[in-house]
Amino acid sequence: MTDESPLLIDDVGHVRTLTLNRPHRKNAITMAMWSTLRDTLRDATYNRDIRALVITGAGDAFCSGADISDAAGVDEFPDPSRDMRAINEAIQRLHDLQVPTVAKVRGVAAGAGWNLALGCDLVVATPTARFCQIFSRRALSLDCGGSWLLPKLVGLQQAKRLAFLAEMIEAPEAHALGLVTWVRPEEEIDAFVTELADRLAAGPPTALAQTKALLNDGADHTMREALADEARAQTINLSGRDVLEAFAAFSEKREPDFTGGWGAAG
């Protein structure tokens, strides 16, 4: 994609980076961007070369939320149910993506933008990053998965506080609440996320995919269901070549070279 595209795609090795590219609007997301994001995530789902994914924003912001500038002064939205279906398809694809995902956050992450970041498996932010569930200020309720994500991450009471009051919180508080995984200085965040994504991409893809699914589903399952899911996942892992490679690397005192291959090694 060209630099004029509102969503930039950059593949380096096994890592895909998606950059929201509307810095003049603090990367507010348009409906066209949601559709492009949905299609890009679908491609990543079936692209075996992609083993980790990073989402970030251009300029000094991650994402200020949905772009509502076109709706200003309009009495009614054209078709809100259709638009929400398109948005939900993109968010669901991000949640279902089997590879590890990382949000790299500079500046503001508000509303849909914050929930897009929370939809990633890990969040890295600069100390000056700011976060807000801005919906109630716009006479809206949570969307983009926020009603599902927030209570699981911070508990029901804190989720209600963030949603009801729509307060802007700073990166240190977000980290203390468990909404940010790491806080890194501005001058270090790019290198940190690059190394992190490379480490994730070097991991065993099948095992990481199984672990991600188990953790995502586990909060809604009983112990009995979780144990059954773990048994099925481990059976899948033991059918792949990466287990043989892991044991060989341990025996030979070297780093493993995971491929996600299936069947007995030849």
N, C-alpha and C positions, 0 to 999 in steps of 0.2 A: 504494500500500500504506500501511497505518497504521503508526504508530511502534511498535506492538506486534508487527509482523511481524518474523520472524527474518532476513529479507532485504529491505532497502529498495531501491527503484528510483527514481532521480531523473534525469529527462531535462532537460537545459538546452541549448538549441540543438541541435547535432549530437553532443553528448557524453552518454553514459549512465553514471551512477555507481551501482555496486552496493555496498551497505554491509552487511556481516555484522553483525547487530544482536542479539547476546546478550552485552552487556558484562559482565553478572554472572557469565558463564562464560568471560570473555576470548574471546568469539566462537567457542567450540568448535562445530564443525559437526555437526549431527545428520543422520540419513539423510533426513529430510524436507527439510532445507535443501539437501542435494545434489540432490534431485529438483527443487526449485524453481530452483536455480541452473542445472541442465541445461535446464529449460524456458525460463528467462529468456535464456540464451545462444542457444537455438534461435530465439527471437523476434528477438534482435539480429542473427542471421545473415540474416534475410529482411526486416529493417526498413531500408529505404534511407535513412531519416532519421538513423540511427545511424552515425557516421563515426569515433568513438573511444569507448573504454570504459575506465572506471576501476574498480578493485576496492579497497575499503578496509574497515576495521573500526570499529565504534562504540567510544567510550570510549578507554581507554588501551592497547588491544591490537589487533593486526591479526587474528590467529587462533591459538589455542593448539593447533590440530589437531582431530582427530575427537573428538567427545564420547563418551568411554568410560564415563561415570558410570553409564549404564544397564546396562553389562555387568559392573560390579563385583559379584563374588560369584556370577556366573552360570557354570555349568560349561561350557556350550557356547553359541556364537552361533547364532541361529536359522537363518540361511542365509548364510554368509559369501560364497559365490560369487555369489549374487543381489545382495547389497549391493555387492560390488566391481564388478559390471557397471554398477550405477547410478552409482557414483562415477566409474568410467572413462568413462562416457558424458558426464558433465559436464566432466571434464578434457579429453577429446578435442574437445568442442565449443569449449572455450576455445582450444585449440591451433589448431583449424581456422578460428576466426573470422577473417574477412578484414580487419577493421578493426584498427588499432593498439590495443594494450591496455597499461594502466599499473597497477601495484600501488603504492598509497600506504601505507607501513608505519610505524605507530607501535607501540612496545612489542614484545611477543613475537610471533614468527612461527615456529611449531614444527610439525614433522611434516607432516601434510597441509596445514596452513596455510602453511608455508614453501614447499612445492612448488606450492601454488596461486599464490603470489606469483611464483615462478620461472617458472610457466607463462605469465605475462604477458610482453609484449615488452620492457618497461622497468620498472625498480623504483626508486622514490624512498623513502628512509627518513630518519627523524630520527636524530640522533647517538646517542640512547639506545635505538634499536631493537635487538632481540636475536633471534638465529636459531639453530635447533637441529633437526637431523635426529634426532628423539627416538626413532625406531622401536625401536632395539635395547634401549633401557631398558624397553620394553614387550614384549620378546620377539617383536618383529615385524620384518619386512623392509620396505624402501622401497616406497612406493606413490605414487599420484597423479602418476606420471610422473617421480619422483625418480631412478630408475635410468637413465633416458634423458637427463634434463636435466643432472644434476650432472657426469658425465664430459665432456659437451660444453662446459660452462661453465668448469670448473676443472681438467680433466684427470683421468685415472683414479686417480692416487695420492692427490690431495687429496680426490676423491670418496669413496674408501675410508676415509680418515681421518675425514671428517665423518660417514659412515654407521656405521662400526664403533664409534667412541668416543662418538658422540652428544653432543659438546661444545657448549656454548652459546657462540656467537661474537658479538662486538659489531659494530655497523654499520661502523666503520672497517675492520675486518678483512674483513668481507663485501664492502666496496667494493674493497679491495685485491685480493681474489680474483676479482673480476668478477661477483659475485653481486648487487651493488647498483649501479645506474647512477649515481645521485646521492645524496649525503647533504646534507640541508638542515635548518637549525635548525627547532625546533618551531614557532616563530612565523611561519616563512616557507613551510612545506611546503604548506599549503592553496593559497596564491596561486600557488606555483611549479607545482603539479600542474594547477591550473585553466588557467594560461597554456600549459603544455605540451600538455594535452589539446585546447585550442582550436587550437593550432598544428597538431597532428596532424589534427584534424577539418577544417581548412582546406586540407589537402593534397589532391592528386589521388587520389581513392579507388581508381580502377582500378589506377593505377601503384603505389600503396602496397600494395594487395592482392597484386599480382604480385611485388613486391620481397619482401614478407613470406614468401610461399610459396617463392620461390627461396632465400632465406636459411635457412628451416626445413629445406628438402629438401637443400640443397647439401652439407651435411656428410656425407651418406650417398651422394653421387653421385660419379661420375668427372668429370673435366674435360669429357670429350666429352658426357656426359649433361647437365652444367650448361650448357654452351654451347647445346645443343639446347633446353633449357628456357628459356634467356634469349631465344633467337630467337623461340620461340612467344609468350613474354610480351610482347616488344617489338612483335610483330605485332598483338597485342590492343591494346596501348597506342596504336599508330598508327592504329587504327580508331576511336578515340574522339575526342570534341570537346575534351578537356582539352589535348591536344597543340596544337591550333589556338589555344586560349585562352592557353597558355603562351607561344607565339611572338608572339601579338598583344600580350600584356602586356609582353613584353620590348621589342618595337618601340615601344610607347606609353609605356614607362617608368612602369609602374604595377604594383600587386600583382595577380596573377591571381585569378580567381573560378572555382574548379574546381567542377564539378557531377557528374562521372562520367557525363555523357551520351554517347550513341553516335551515330555517323553524322556526315556533314558538317554543319557549322553552316548554318542557314538564313539 
